[in-house]
Amino acid sequence: MTETTRAQGPTVHEEILDYYARGKEDARLREGGAPAGRLEFWRTQDVLRRVLPAAPARVLDVGGGSGVHAEWLVRDGYEVELVDPVPLHVEQAGRLPGVSARCGDARSLTDEDAAFDAVLLLGPLYHLPERADRVRALAEARRVVRPGGPVVAATINRFAQLHDLLREERYFTPLHRERTDAVLADGRHPYHDEGFFTVAHFAQPGEVPPEFADAGLTAEGQYGVEGVVWLMGGVEEWLDDPERREVVLAATRRVESEPTLLGASGHLLTVGRRRP
Ligand SMILES: C[S@@+](CC[C@H](N)C(=O)[O-])C[C@H]1O[C@@H](n2cnc3c(N)ncnc32)[C@H](O)[C@@H]1O
């Protein structure tokens, strides 16, 4: 693993920067993208609309990528600032109406203390393989959110890649199987390789609340984003049909915090609060 050296502040793995510089992230969650991505988008939106303070409010979107969530948050009446280490993402997000975007790292934010009503970390935690770095990113989110304000963090579940590759039948290829199995024990995905993701940490749901606590945040809820629906054969057609889509989203919402199902989802959202 190599890391970029910056003049100051923490470094981001070069593999991560290269992976996102390919410019594929913007289409991932948008309509027309892969079914799992569209489900992730709608379900993330569904949870955020319930846990964020009512608009108007100031939201910091850390690791906000090309702004897929910042865009609708602005439409919902929020004032959104986005921070991301990938210059292409900052450029794409900065073109969206009402979104202000800048380069930066979750572990070292330049904002004043208590400057935001809510902070999103929908990306940084799973790209920080070291626990100390994840706690540092959460502690920065805690510092810049106002007392009592929410911090919402996404993690990728430990077994997401195994299930994803099985569903896509790529797991039947020995190389893919070997690389996927190697991640199962400790969640460390150490490389960017063709056909795979990049440097990442795939977490068990139970790992996240103690990381929140170590950062001075009280974790108060966990939400499976895609539930088990992302693994079902018919999901693409269901999502294309607006009526069925609503039924799928409502069913997923019904069991979103069921402890026995949390780890089966691809992504997980953990919501915590800065103590007043
Ligand atoms: C899969 S994308 C998610 C983008 C968007 N937040 C979403 O939910 O669709 C992960 C994002 O995390 C960003 N990221 C990776 N390491 C980071 C770090 N140390 N600090 C802040 N953002 C980081 C990446 O550049 C990328 O834009």
The ligand as a MOL file (V3000), in Angstrom:
LIG
                    3D

  0  0  0     0  0            999 V3000
M  V30 BEGIN CTAB
M  V30 COUNTS 27 29 0 0 0
M  V30 BEGIN ATOM
M  V30 1 C -18.0940 5.3770 -2.1180 0
M  V30 2 S -17.7610 7.0730 -2.0240 0 CHG=1
M  V30 3 C -19.2450 7.6910 -1.2430 0
M  V30 4 C -19.6590 9.0370 -1.7330 0
M  V30 5 C -20.9480 9.5850 -1.1090 0
M  V30 6 N -20.7430 10.0400 0.2460 0
M  V30 7 C -22.0610 8.5690 -1.1310 0
M  V30 8 O -22.5540 8.2010 -0.0620 0
M  V30 9 O -22.4380 8.1480 -2.2150 0 CHG=-1
M  V30 10 C -16.5500 7.2460 -0.7370 0
M  V30 11 C -15.9960 8.6510 -0.6570 0
M  V30 12 O -15.1430 8.7640 0.5020 0
M  V30 13 C -14.0770 9.6220 0.1530 0
M  V30 14 N -12.9460 9.4230 1.0840 0
M  V30 15 C -12.0340 8.4320 1.1110 0
M  V30 16 N -11.1350 8.6360 2.0910 0
M  V30 17 C -11.4920 9.7780 2.7240 0
M  V30 18 C -10.9590 10.5440 3.7960 0
M  V30 19 N -9.8520 10.1580 4.4590 0
M  V30 20 N -11.5850 11.6960 4.1470 0
M  V30 21 C -12.6950 12.1050 3.4900 0
M  V30 22 N -13.2470 11.4310 2.4630 0
M  V30 23 C -12.6540 10.2930 2.0750 0
M  V30 24 C -13.7600 9.2130 -1.2740 0
M  V30 25 O -13.0040 10.1920 -1.9490 0
M  V30 26 C -15.1550 9.0240 -1.8640 0
M  V30 27 O -15.6460 10.2000 -2.4340 0
M  V30 END ATOM
M  V30 BEGIN BOND
M  V30 1 1 1 2
M  V30 2 1 2 3
M  V30 3 1 2 10
M  V30 4 1 3 4
M  V30 5 1 4 5
M  V30 6 1 5 6
M  V30 7 1 5 7
M  V30 8 2 7 8
M  V30 9 1 7 9
M  V30 10 1 10 11
M  V30 11 1 11 12
M  V30 12 1 11 26
M  V30 13 1 12 13
M  V30 14 1 13 14
M  V30 15 1 13 24
M  V30 16 1 14 15
M  V30 17 1 14 23
M  V30 18 2 15 16
M  V30 19 1 16 17
M  V30 20 1 17 18
M  V30 21 2 17 23
M  V30 22 1 18 19
M  V30 23 2 18 20
M  V30 24 1 20 21
M  V30 25 2 21 22
M  V30 26 1 22 23
M  V30 27 1 24 25
M  V30 28 1 24 26
M  V30 29 1 26 27
M  V30 END BOND
M  V30 END CTAB
M  END
